[in-house]
């Protein structure tokens, strides 16, 4: 499965839009979505990159369980967006950065997406300050 940069941005914005500092999976997606492979994989990627963590013990274990034939079941865990997660959302929500990413990066990995977005934001800020 390829990383969907639009979906990453959507998930992070949904998380940021929650009312509390912590969230559960049901706060950002309905059941049909949160059992989908796309949702599970992208949430796992956000966790592995340290953009979201389990609030109880700052762990990347966000509660994904596989049962039976590989069906998804979510444990009841409170999750939180990390400071790196907030920084990444800010970067992706910058129109100049996002438009450049959409134009020039067709299928980036998450590490490439994160580092490129950060670099582009820094360059955009330099231009605005000059």
Secondary structure, DSSP 8 states (H G I E B T S, - for coil): ----HHHHHHHHHHHHTSSSSEE-HHHH--HHHHTSHHHHHHHHHHHHTTSEEETTTTBS---EEEETTTEEEE----EEE-HHHHHHHHHHT-HHHHHHHHHH-SS--HHHHHHHHHHHHHHHHHHHH-
